[in-house]
Amino acid sequence: MNIRDIARLAKVTPGTVSKVLNNYPEISEATRQHVMKVIAANQYDPSANRSGRPAPANIRVGIFLESVFNPLYAYMEHIISRHVYNAGYTIFSFHDNFYQQDKWEKYQELVAYTSANKLSALVYIGGNFSRLTGEQMDLLGCPAIFVNTVLPMPAENGRYSSVQVNHYDAAFAQMRYLLDQGHKKICTVISSDIDNSVYGLRAEAYRAALRQYGLEEDLEFFLQTDYDQHKAYCAVSRHLRDHPDTTAVCSVADQIVPPILRAIHDAGKEPGKEVAVISFDGGEGAEYCIPSVTTFEQPREDMLEFISDLLFDLLSGKRKHQHVIFQAKFIKGGSC
């Protein structure tokens, strides 16, 4: 029996069961008691060794995080770490920035770290290894799951899995939403022109959408902020001062939306009415902004549940490597 079985019996989502097990405060007491009764009735022990899974003491799982300023990725690392900890496995964590190093050099360091620490498996969040060959990707020597990592075309019998969101298509739809509403003076806030992570893919999609609609002039209005909220506030403030006819802002990530909204407000305009704002990621803070943020939400709970199940199944040999793409969900808020 696993967490999905408990969720089915309790008629809740696997994410809800996980939150109950990890004592998340947003779960109501009634739901918590209901799920715990199902767990007790079925004698489910989340820390017990699953059938066929190697002994926990012998399992060492590495969790690697690129884009250290990304709160969504930090949340994903946190939840995966909890699942690994609850299984009784040893955790190795490693953080890095996202575009400061040659990718082949970075990958060689990853291979060396995996070997030196005798990792049984690893989860890698973020980054870009698209220029590596299939043979190079097989050098790790243990099962690997790459999450929101830009990768080469997966080989049929490769030694790694990937879990992605449809970043490019959803970002194209994000910009198209503004364009279909008639906006022709759009400010686009990105991370960096040299960002080649999935956030770079989003920037490519924004440019492609603008070109398709014949708005090449708006390609000049791309502001680089490095995910920094102060930089985002200053950049958007300057842009609105220099281009007061701007009617919309397209943001690469929810984490920089609060300063964008503040910049619009401080420019004497009303966010959501005089200047529309649309974003991507679905961070928890987006719904608490005023106005609430229209965004394309990554289905993080479903992704995390899938990643954890896949990790454990790869360790036990129950499942082969998989390459899965989750669809971002459009969330309509008051900002657009």
N, C-alpha and C positions, 0 to 999 in steps of 0.2 A: 504494500500500500504506500502511495506517495501523496504529496500535497494536492495533486490534481484529483485524486480519489476523494480526499476529504472535502475539497471544494464542491465536487459533484454531489456528495451525500448531504452537505450542508446547504446546497443550492446557493452558493456564493462564488465569487471569482477566486482563482488561485492567489491573486494578489491580496485579497482580503484575508485569506488564511495566513499568508506570510506576515501581514501586518499584525494579526492577532498573536502569532507566535513571537513576534519581535516587539510586542507591547507598544504599538504606535497609538498615540493619543487620539487620532481622528476617528478611530473605530468606536462606535457606540457600545455602551456596556451590554445592551441586549444582544447585539451581534456577537460581541466577544464571548458572552456566556453560551450562546447557541453553538458557536464554532467549537468552543472548548468541550461542550457536552458530546459533540460528534467525535472529537478527537479521543475523549476518554472512552466512549462506547466502543470505539474501534481499536483501542489500545495502540494508537499511533504515536510513535516516538520519533520526532524529527531528527534527533541526534543519533539515532540507532543506525548501525551499518546496514545499508540496503543489500538485498540478496544479490550475490554476485559481485558486489563492489569490493575492491581491495580494502584491507584493514586500514582504518583512518590513520593510525600512527605512521604508516608507511607512505602516506600521500602528502605531497608538497605541491601546492597550487600557487602559481605566480599571478598576480593581478597588476597589470601595467596600465598606466594612465598618461596619455598625452593630452595637451591642452589643459594645463593645470588650473586655468582660470575659468573653466567651464563648470558651473554648478550642477548642470544636468549630468555630466560625466562623473563628477564627484559623488553624486547621489547613486549612480549606477554602481560605482566601485564600492560604495558603502553597503548596498543591499547584497551584491554578490559576495562580499566579504562575510556578511552575516550568514548567508547560506552555507558558505564553505566552513565557517567556524562552527555552525550548528551541526555540520556533518562530522566534526571532530578532526578535520584536516588541518595541516599546518599552512599558514598563509605567508606568502612573500609579496610585499608591495613595492612598487617602483614608480616614481613620478618623473615626468620629463616635460619640457616645453615642446611646441609642435612644429616649428619650422627652422630651428636654429642649427641644424646639423645635416650633413650629407646622409641620405637615407640608407645607402648601402653600409656606411660606417655604423649608423645607428642599429641596423639589423644585425651586423656582426657582433655588436655589443650585446644585443638581445640573445643571440645564440650562445655567446660566452657566459652570460649570466645564467641562462637556463641550464647549461652544462655544469657550471661551477656549483650551483645550488641543487643539482640533481632533481629538477622539477619534474613532477609527474604529468602536469598539464599547465596551461596558462590561458589567461583571458587578457586580450590586448584591446584597449579602448582608445579610439581616435587614430590619428596619424595617416601616413601615406607610404605605402610600399609598392606602388603601381609599377615602378620601373624594374622591379626584381623579376627574375625568371621563375618558372615553376620549380626548377631544380634548386634554386636558392631558397625558395619558400619552404622546401622540404628539409632544410638543414637543422631545424629546431630539435628534432629527435624526440618530441613528445607532442601529444595532441594540443592544438592551439585553436582558440576561437577569437577571431578578430571582429570587433564590434565598431561599426561606423568608421571603418578603416578603408581608405582608398587602396584597392588591391589590383593585381594583374588578373586577367581572365582565369577563373579557377579551373584547375585540371580535374578531369573526371575522377581520378584516383589520388587526388592530392591528400596531403597530411594535415590539412587545416580546414576549419569551418569559418563561415562568415555570417554575421547577423547585421543587416543594414536596414536603413530607411530609404525610401525613394526620394533622396535629397534633391536631385536635379529636377525631376518631374514636379515635385511638390513646390519647389522654389519658383519654377516657371509658372505654375498655377497661382502662386502667391503674387507675383508681379502682374500676371494677367488679370487677376481680380481687380487690381487698381485700374488697369488700362480699360477693362470692360466697363468700369464705372465712369469712364470719361476723363480720368486724370491725365494731363499731358505735361505737368511740371512736377516731376517726381524726384525727390532726394533719396538716394539709396545708401544706407549705412552698412558697411561691411567690416570685416576684421582687418585684412591687409591684402594688398595686391600680390604679395608673395605667399599668401596662405594657400597651400595645396592640399589641405584637409577637405573633409566634406563641406566645410563652410566656404572653401574656395569653389567647390562645385556649385554651390548655391549662387555665388557671385556670377559665375559663368552663365547660369540659367537666367538671372536677372538681365544680363546684357543681351542674351539671345532673344528674350521676350521683347525688350525695348526695340531691338533692331527689326523684329518681325512686325512691330506696329509702326515702324518708320519714325521712331523717336530717338535718332542718333544723338540729338543735342543733349538728351538727358544722361547720356553715357558720361558726360563731363561731371555730373553731380554725384559721383561715388565718393563717399567719405570714409577714410581709413581710421579705425578707432582702436584696434588691437584688443577688443572686448573690454576696454577700459571705460568705466562709466563717466569719469570726469572728461576724458577725451571726447566721448560721445556728446556730452552736454555742450562742450565748447564748440565742437565742429558743427553741430546742428544749429546752435545759436548764431554762429557766423554765417552759415548758409542762409538762414531765414532773414538775417539782416541784409545780406547782399542780394537775395532773391526772394523778395516778399510775395511774389506771385506763386510760390510753391504751394501746391494743394495736397500733397501726400508724401509720406515717408515710408519707405520699405526697409525694414530692419532684418539683418541676417540672423539675429538671435534675441530671444526674449530678455536676456539679462541686461541688455543695454536699452530696453524700452523705457524704464522709469525716467532716466535723464532726458530721453527724447521727448517724452510727454512734458517734462518740466521746461525744457527749452522752448517748446511750442507755447506753453502757457506764459512764460516770461517774455516771449516776443509779442504778447498781447493778442494771441489767437487762441481759439478754443479747440483742443484736441478732439478729433472725432467728428467735428462739424466743419470748422474752417480748414483744418489740416487732418486728413485721414492717416492712420498709422496701422500697418499690418506687419506681422512678425512671424517667427518660426521657432519651434522647440516645445512650447507648451510648458514652460517653467511654472512652478507653483505660484510665484508672485504675480503672474500675468492677470489672474482673475481678481486680484485685490487692488490693481491700479484703478485710477479714476481718469478716464473711463476704463472699463475692462478691455483687455487687448484681444483684437482679432488675430488669430494665429493658426499656424499649422502645427499640430501637436504630435510629437513623437509618442507612440504607444509604449511608454517606458515600462509599465507594469507587465504587459504581455511579453515584451522583449526580455525583461529580467527573468521572468518565469521560464521562458524558453531557453535562455542561456544557461540557467542553473540546471535544468533537466538535461540539456544536451551535454553539459560538462560532466555530470555524474554518469550519464550513459556512455560517454566516450571513455571514461575511466574504467568502467566495468566491462567495456566491450560490447554493450548491448546495441549500440548504434554506430553507423558509419558517419563520416563527416558530411555536413550539410551546408548549403548556401541559401540563406533565406532573406527575403526582402519584405519588411513590414511597410504598410502604407501610412503616411502621416494623415492625421484627421483634421479637417477644417473645423475650427472653433470660432463661431461668430461672437464678437464682443462689441462694445460700444465705440471702439476707437476707429472703426471703419465701416 
